[in-house]
């Protein structure tokens, strides 16, 4: 098991959620449906990474 106990996954997840949210909002503001979809997908990826980090943390205990 990695020594970081899932923190790298949680950090990547946070980054992807923040960037994805920004893309989604930019897409809404500019009526760019493609950018909105891209943002929503990146936010979802961030959620998965965050949950992966939580799981690794629980498994390391």
C-alpha positions as CSV (number, residue, x, y, z in Angstrom):
1,X,0.0,0.0,0.0
2,X,1.3,3.5,-0.8
3,X,2.7,5.6,2.0
4,X,0.6,8.6,1.0
5,X,-2.6,6.7,2.2
6,X,-4.7,8.1,-0.7
7,X,-3.7,11.7,-0.3
8,X,-2.4,11.9,-3.9
9,X,-5.8,10.6,-5.2
10,X,-7.6,13.1,-3.0
11,X,-5.5,16.0,-4.2
12,X,-6.0,15.0,-7.9
13,X,-9.7,14.7,-7.2
14,X,-9.9,18.2,-5.7
15,X,-8.0,19.6,-8.6
16,X,-10.3,17.9,-11.1
17,X,-13.4,19.0,-9.3
18,X,-12.3,22.6,-9.2
19,X,-11.1,22.7,-12.8
20,X,-14.2,20.8,-13.9
21,X,-16.5,23.2,-12.1
22,X,-14.8,26.2,-13.7
23,X,-15.1,24.6,-17.2
24,X,-18.8,23.9,-16.5
25,X,-19.5,27.5,-15.4
26,X,-17.5,28.9,-18.4
27,X,-19.5,26.7,-20.7
28,X,-22.8,28.0,-19.2
29,X,-21.6,31.6,-19.4
30,X,-20.6,31.3,-23.1
31,X,-23.3,28.9,-24.1
32,X,-20.7,26.3,-25.0
33,X,-22.3,22.9,-24.5
34,X,-19.1,21.1,-25.2
35,X,-17.2,22.9,-22.5
36,X,-20.1,22.2,-20.1
37,X,-19.9,18.5,-20.8
38,X,-16.2,18.5,-20.5
39,X,-16.5,20.2,-17.1
40,X,-19.1,17.8,-15.8
41,X,-17.0,14.8,-16.9
42,X,-13.9,16.3,-15.2
43,X,-15.9,16.9,-12.0
44,X,-17.1,13.3,-12.1
45,X,-13.5,12.1,-12.5
46,X,-12.6,14.2,-9.5
47,X,-15.3,12.6,-7.4
48,X,-14.0,9.1,-8.3
49,X,-10.5,10.1,-7.4
50,X,-11.7,11.5,-4.1
51,X,-13.5,8.2,-3.3
52,X,-10.5,6.2,-4.3
53,X,-8.4,8.3,-1.9
54,X,-10.9,7.6,0.9
55,X,-10.9,3.9,0.2
56,X,-7.1,3.8,0.2
57,X,-7.1,5.6,3.5
58,X,-9.5,3.1,5.1
59,X,-7.6,0.2,3.8
60,X,-4.3,1.5,5.2
61,X,-5.7,1.4,8.8
